[in-house]
């Protein structure tokens, strides 16, 4: 049951991050879900690096997903 919740939360976080981020991000549902899951991991890592204990929560996950989306946009930028 935990993996299903992770996928659903990752999808929601990915959608929110894509809505906040300006520009056109052409990615499908699977990439949006992966973006949200990786964003939550990045948010947790950043919180641990800053000395914050405990789960990051929605805000940290969204911030992490926006950071991942920025990096993804820079890597896949068309020339």
VOFIZA-424861 format. One record per residue (C-alpha): residue in three letters; z, x, y; residue number from 1. Coordinates in nm, 2 decimals. Layout:
<atoms>
atom resn=ALA; pz=Z; px=X; py=Y; resi=NUM .
...
</atoms>
This chain:
<atoms>
atom resn=UNK; pz=0.00; px=0.00; py=0.00; resi=1 .
atom resn=UNK; pz=0.07; px=0.29; py=0.24; resi=2 .
atom resn=UNK; pz=-0.29; px=0.42; py=0.23; resi=3 .
atom resn=UNK; pz=-0.42; px=0.07; py=0.33; resi=4 .
atom resn=UNK; pz=-0.19; px=0.05; py=0.62; resi=5 .
atom resn=UNK; pz=-0.29; px=0.41; py=0.73; resi=6 .
atom resn=UNK; pz=-0.66; px=0.31; py=0.72; resi=7 .
atom resn=UNK; pz=-0.60; px=-0.01; py=0.92; resi=8 .
atom resn=UNK; pz=-0.38; px=0.16; py=1.18; resi=9 .
atom resn=UNK; pz=-0.64; px=0.44; py=1.20; resi=10 .
atom resn=UNK; pz=-0.91; px=0.19; py=1.26; resi=11 .
atom resn=UNK; pz=-0.72; px=0.02; py=1.54; resi=12 .
atom resn=UNK; pz=-0.62; px=0.35; py=1.70; resi=13 .
atom resn=UNK; pz=-0.99; px=0.47; py=1.68; resi=14 .
atom resn=UNK; pz=-1.11; px=0.15; py=1.85; resi=15 .
atom resn=UNK; pz=-0.86; px=0.17; py=2.13; resi=16 .
atom resn=UNK; pz=-0.95; px=0.54; py=2.19; resi=17 .
atom resn=UNK; pz=-1.32; px=0.46; py=2.20; resi=18 .
atom resn=UNK; pz=-1.25; px=0.18; py=2.44; resi=19 .
atom resn=UNK; pz=-1.05; px=0.40; py=2.68; resi=20 .
atom resn=UNK; pz=-1.29; px=0.69; py=2.66; resi=21 .
atom resn=UNK; pz=-1.59; px=0.65; py=2.90; resi=22 .
atom resn=UNK; pz=-1.94; px=0.70; py=2.78; resi=23 .
atom resn=UNK; pz=-2.13; px=0.61; py=2.47; resi=24 .
atom resn=UNK; pz=-1.98; px=0.72; py=2.14; resi=25 .
atom resn=UNK; pz=-2.23; px=0.64; py=1.87; resi=26 .
atom resn=UNK; pz=-2.02; px=0.63; py=1.55; resi=27 .
atom resn=UNK; pz=-1.98; px=0.37; py=1.29; resi=28 .
atom resn=UNK; pz=-1.67; px=0.20; py=1.14; resi=29 .
atom resn=UNK; pz=-1.59; px=0.48; py=0.90; resi=30 .
atom resn=UNK; pz=-1.61; px=0.75; py=1.17; resi=31 .
atom resn=UNK; pz=-1.39; px=0.53; py=1.40; resi=32 .
atom resn=UNK; pz=-1.13; px=0.50; py=1.12; resi=33 .
atom resn=UNK; pz=-1.14; px=0.88; py=1.06; resi=34 .
atom resn=UNK; pz=-1.11; px=0.94; py=1.43; resi=35 .
atom resn=UNK; pz=-0.79; px=0.72; py=1.44; resi=36 .
atom resn=UNK; pz=-0.63; px=0.89; py=1.14; resi=37 .
atom resn=UNK; pz=-0.71; px=1.24; py=1.26; resi=38 .
atom resn=UNK; pz=-0.59; px=1.14; py=1.61; resi=39 .
atom resn=UNK; pz=-0.26; px=1.03; py=1.47; resi=40 .
atom resn=UNK; pz=-0.22; px=1.36; py=1.29; resi=41 .
atom resn=UNK; pz=-0.31; px=1.55; py=1.61; resi=42 .
atom resn=UNK; pz=-0.06; px=1.34; py=1.81; resi=43 .
atom resn=UNK; pz=0.22; px=1.41; py=1.56; resi=44 .
atom resn=UNK; pz=0.14; px=1.78; py=1.56; resi=45 .
atom resn=UNK; pz=0.14; px=1.79; py=1.94; resi=46 .
atom resn=UNK; pz=0.48; px=1.61; py=1.95; resi=47 .
atom resn=UNK; pz=0.63; px=1.85; py=1.70; resi=48 .
atom resn=UNK; pz=0.50; px=2.14; py=1.91; resi=49 .
atom resn=UNK; pz=0.67; px=2.00; py=2.22; resi=50 .
atom resn=UNK; pz=0.99; px=1.96; py=2.03; resi=51 .
atom resn=UNK; pz=0.99; px=1.58; py=2.00; resi=52 .
atom resn=UNK; pz=1.14; px=1.46; py=1.67; resi=53 .
atom resn=UNK; pz=1.04; px=1.15; py=1.48; resi=54 .
atom resn=UNK; pz=0.72; px=0.95; py=1.46; resi=55 .
atom resn=UNK; pz=0.48; px=0.96; py=1.75; resi=56 .
atom resn=UNK; pz=0.40; px=0.59; py=1.76; resi=57 .
atom resn=UNK; pz=0.09; px=0.42; py=1.90; resi=58 .
atom resn=UNK; pz=0.07; px=0.60; py=2.23; resi=59 .
atom resn=UNK; pz=0.08; px=0.94; py=2.07; resi=60 .
atom resn=UNK; pz=-0.17; px=0.84; py=1.81; resi=61 .
atom resn=UNK; pz=-0.41; px=0.71; py=2.08; resi=62 .
atom resn=UNK; pz=-0.37; px=1.02; py=2.29; resi=63 .
atom resn=UNK; pz=-0.44; px=1.23; py=1.98; resi=64 .
atom resn=UNK; pz=-0.75; px=1.03; py=1.91; resi=65 .
atom resn=UNK; pz=-0.88; px=1.07; py=2.26; resi=66 .
atom resn=UNK; pz=-0.83; px=1.45; py=2.23; resi=67 .
atom resn=UNK; pz=-1.02; px=1.44; py=1.90; resi=68 .
atom resn=UNK; pz=-1.29; px=1.23; py=2.06; resi=69 .
atom resn=UNK; pz=-1.33; px=1.47; py=2.35; resi=70 .
atom resn=UNK; pz=-1.37; px=1.76; py=2.11; resi=71 .
atom resn=UNK; pz=-1.61; px=1.56; py=1.89; resi=72 .
atom resn=UNK; pz=-1.82; px=1.48; py=2.20; resi=73 .
atom resn=UNK; pz=-1.83; px=1.85; py=2.30; resi=74 .
atom resn=UNK; pz=-1.93; px=1.96; py=1.95; resi=75 .
atom resn=UNK; pz=-2.20; px=1.70; py=1.90; resi=76 .
atom resn=UNK; pz=-2.33; px=1.71; py=2.26; resi=77 .
atom resn=UNK; pz=-2.71; px=1.67; py=2.27; resi=78 .
atom resn=UNK; pz=-2.90; px=1.94; py=2.46; resi=79 .
</atoms>
